[in-house]
Amino acid sequence: MQTNLFDRFAPTIRSLSAAELNGTGSLKAKMLLAKDGNVEVCYAPFEYINPQARVVIVGITPGQTQMLNSIKEARRQLDQGASNIQAMIAAKKTGAFSGAMRPNLIALLDGIGLQRWLGLTSCEALFGAADNLVQTTSVLRNPVFVGGENYNGTPNMTRQSLLQEQLLTYFGQDVKALPNAVFVPLGDKVAEALNYLVDRNLLSPDRILSGLPHPSGANAERIAYFLGKKRREHLSAKTNPDKLDLAREQMIGRVLKLA
């Protein structure tokens, strides 16, 4: 397992003040990995890769809250005498798809039958007794900020040189380390990034399960329709039922074909 970034930043994490651990401006400066104009990439301890994972749930990038939570947990572990690897593992697990997003994600994964492929009653076990089967990550593994705000997909990561480098270097490590896992992108921009890797022969398209509505609470209507909990005639104009029907049908079919 590569620990070079954690080894590099561990002394800094140990030295952070209470104010910095709560996200003051100096924190980003101390954790800065790279910068290009108003695009900043900061380090957060998310590089642990679970070698047993069969499912990789892929977000776009950690936000500031996830960054702070992971750094706080790493600091707590280090203060208690944990090794760098132990601290990395604990930091990685902290807050992974927590809050309202987690039950939505579980319902969506169960809705396409992924639990049956994994031999589970429900994908809820991925966040408990069967957490050895899952890897949570982001196509931009380290937190990205644009103009000081959480990255939302603009500029396009497959075209902006710094973000393109982050995608290929760090997420590329995840792909290489998990040759038999399937990847579930959360959102169209994440799916686009995975297809970018497919075009460069870094990832097989057969290992991508794209099409899930994003599990964010703000996407409640699309999730409800995808899961059959809301009828077509009751949808608002902002939801495209044909697109969701096709995505659900294709994803269920792909899961059934998984070896």
C-alpha positions in Angstrom: 0.0 0.0 0.0 1.3 3.4 -0.9 1.7 5.7 2.2 4.1 8.3 0.8 1.6 11.2 0.9 0.4 10.3 4.4 4.0 10.0 5.5 4.7 13.4 4.1 1.7 15.1 5.7 1.6 13.2 9.0 4.0 15.7 10.8 1.8 18.5 9.6 -1.4 16.8 10.8 0.2 16.2 14.2 1.1 19.9 14.5 -2.3 21.5 13.4 -3.9 23.8 15.9 -7.4 23.4 17.2 -8.5 26.3 15.0 -6.9 24.7 11.9 -8.6 21.4 12.6 -11.8 23.3 12.4 -11.0 24.6 9.0 -9.4 28.1 9.3 -7.7 29.5 6.2 -4.2 28.4 7.2 -5.3 24.7 7.0 -5.6 24.7 3.2 -2.3 26.4 2.9 -0.6 23.7 5.0 -2.3 20.8 3.2 -1.9 22.2 -0.3 -0.8 19.6 -2.8 -1.0 21.6 -6.0 -2.5 24.8 -7.5 -3.3 26.1 -10.9 -4.9 29.6 -11.0 -8.0 29.5 -8.7 -8.0 25.6 -8.6 -6.4 24.2 -5.4 -5.9 20.5 -4.5 -5.4 19.8 -0.8 -4.3 16.6 0.8 -6.7 14.6 2.9 -6.0 11.0 4.1 -8.2 9.1 1.7 -5.6 6.9 -0.1 -6.2 3.6 1.8 -7.3 1.0 -0.7 -9.3 -2.1 0.4 -7.7 -4.9 -1.6 -10.8 -7.2 -1.0 -13.3 -4.8 -2.4 -15.7 -6.0 -5.1 -17.6 -2.8 -5.4 -16.1 0.7 -5.7 -18.5 3.5 -5.0 -17.2 6.6 -6.7 -18.0 10.2 -5.9 -16.6 13.3 -7.5 -14.3 14.7 -4.8 -14.3 15.0 -1.0 -15.7 18.3 0.2 -14.3 20.5 3.0 -16.4 18.7 5.6 -15.1 15.3 4.6 -11.6 16.7 4.5 -11.9 18.1 8.0 -13.4 14.9 9.4 -10.7 12.7 7.9 -7.9 14.9 9.2 -9.4 15.1 12.6 -9.7 11.3 12.8 -6.1 10.9 11.5 -4.9 13.3 14.2 -6.8 11.4 16.9 -5.4 8.1 15.8 -1.8 9.5 15.6 -2.2 11.1 19.1 -3.2 7.7 20.4 -0.1 6.0 19.0 -1.6 4.4 15.9 0.7 3.6 13.0 0.4 5.6 9.8 -1.4 2.8 8.1 -3.8 2.3 11.0 -4.5 6.1 11.0 -5.1 6.0 7.2 -7.6 3.2 7.5 -9.5 4.9 10.3 -9.5 8.3 8.5 -10.8 6.7 5.3 -13.8 5.1 7.0 -14.8 8.3 8.8 -18.0 9.7 7.3 -18.1 7.6 4.1 -21.4 8.5 2.5 -22.9 9.3 5.9 -26.1 11.1 6.8 -29.2 11.0 4.5 -27.2 10.0 1.5 -26.4 6.5 2.9 -29.9 5.0 3.1 -30.6 6.4 -0.4 -27.5 4.8 -1.8 -28.3 1.5 -0.1 -31.8 1.5 -1.6 -30.5 2.3 -5.1 -27.8 -0.5 -5.0 -30.4 -3.0 -3.7 -32.8 -1.7 -6.4 -30.5 -2.9 -9.2 -29.8 -6.3 -7.4 -26.2 -5.7 -6.4 -26.8 -7.3 -3.0 -27.6 -10.6 -4.7 -24.4 -10.6 -6.7 -22.5 -10.0 -3.5 -24.3 -12.7 -1.6 -25.9 -10.2 0.8 -29.4 -9.7 2.1 -29.0 -5.9 1.5 -26.1 -3.6 0.6 -26.6 -2.0 4.0 -24.1 -4.7 5.1 -21.4 -2.9 3.0 -21.4 -0.2 5.8 -21.3 -2.8 8.5 -20.4 -6.5 8.7 -19.5 -6.7 5.0 -17.4 -3.5 4.7 -14.6 -5.6 3.4 -16.4 -5.9 0.1 -16.6 -2.1 -0.6 -14.2 0.7 -1.4 -15.5 4.3 -1.3 -13.4 6.8 -3.2 -13.6 9.8 -5.6 -12.4 10.3 -9.1 -10.5 13.3 -7.6 -9.3 11.5 -4.5 -8.0 14.7 -2.8 -10.3 17.6 -2.1 -10.5 20.2 -4.8 -11.5 23.8 -4.3 -12.2 26.4 -7.0 -12.1 29.9 -5.8 -12.1 28.6 -2.3 -15.4 26.6 -2.8 -16.0 22.9 -3.1 -15.4 21.7 -6.6 -18.7 21.0 -8.4 -17.5 19.7 -11.8 -16.4 23.0 -13.3 -13.8 23.2 -14.8 -14.1 19.9 -16.5 -11.6 17.5 -14.9 -10.9 15.7 -18.2 -9.8 19.0 -19.8 -8.2 21.1 -17.1 -4.6 20.0 -16.8 -4.2 19.9 -13.0 -7.4 18.0 -12.5 -6.6 15.6 -15.4 -3.3 14.8 -13.7 -5.1 14.2 -10.4 -7.6 11.9 -12.0 -5.0 9.8 -13.9 -2.4 9.6 -11.0 -4.4 9.1 -7.9 -7.7 7.5 -9.0 -5.6 5.6 -11.5 -3.9 3.9 -8.5 -7.3 2.8 -7.2 -8.2 1.2 -10.6 -4.9 -0.7 -10.9 -5.2 -2.0 -7.3 -8.8 -3.2 -7.8 -8.6 -5.2 -11.1 -11.7 -7.3 -10.3 -14.0 -4.8 -8.8 -17.0 -3.0 -10.4 -17.2 0.7 -10.2 -20.5 2.6 -9.4 -20.2 6.3 -10.4 -22.4 8.7 -8.5 -23.5 11.4 -11.0 -22.9 12.2 -14.7 -19.6 14.0 -14.2 -18.2 11.0 -12.4 -19.4 8.6 -15.2 -17.7 10.9 -17.7 -14.5 10.7 -15.8 -14.7 6.9 -15.8 -15.4 6.8 -19.5 -12.3 9.0 -20.0 -10.3 6.2 -18.4 -12.0 3.7 -20.6 -10.9 5.7 -23.7 -7.3 5.4 -22.5 -7.6 1.6 -21.9 -7.2 2.1 -18.1 -10.6 0.6 -17.2 -12.9 -1.9 -18.9 -16.4 -0.6 -19.7 -17.8 -3.9 -18.5 -16.7 -2.9 -14.9 -18.7 0.3 -14.8 -22.3 0.4 -13.5 -23.4 3.9 -14.5 -26.9 5.3 -14.4 -27.9 5.5 -10.7 -29.5 8.8 -9.7 -27.2 10.6 -7.3 -28.1 9.6 -3.8 -28.2 13.2 -2.5 -31.3 14.2 -0.6 -31.8 17.0 -3.1 -32.4 14.3 -5.8 -35.4 12.7 -3.9 -37.8 12.7 -6.8 -35.5 10.9 -9.2 -34.6 8.4 -6.5 -38.2 7.7 -5.7 -39.1 7.1 -9.3 -36.1 4.9 -9.9 -37.1 2.8 -7.0 -40.8 2.6 -8.1 -42.0 4.7 -5.2 -43.4 7.5 -7.3 -45.6 7.2 -10.3 -44.7 8.7 -13.7 -47.8 10.9 -13.8 -46.9 12.5 -10.4 -43.4 13.6 -11.5 -42.4 17.2 -12.0 -41.2 18.5 -15.3 -37.5 18.4 -14.1 -37.5 14.6 -14.0 -37.1 12.5 -17.2 -38.7 9.2 -16.5 -37.6 7.6 -19.9 -34.0 8.2 -19.0 -34.4 6.7 -15.6 -36.3 3.7 -16.9 -33.6 3.0 -19.5 -30.8 3.4 -16.9 -32.5 1.1 -14.4 -33.1 -1.6 -17.1 -29.5 -1.4 -18.3 -28.1 -1.5 -14.8 -30.1 -4.5 -13.8 -29.0 -6.3 -16.9 -25.4 -5.5 -16.3 -25.6 -6.8 -12.7 -27.1 -10.0 -13.9 -24.2 -10.5 -16.3 -21.5 -10.0 -13.6 -19.3 -13.0 -13.0 
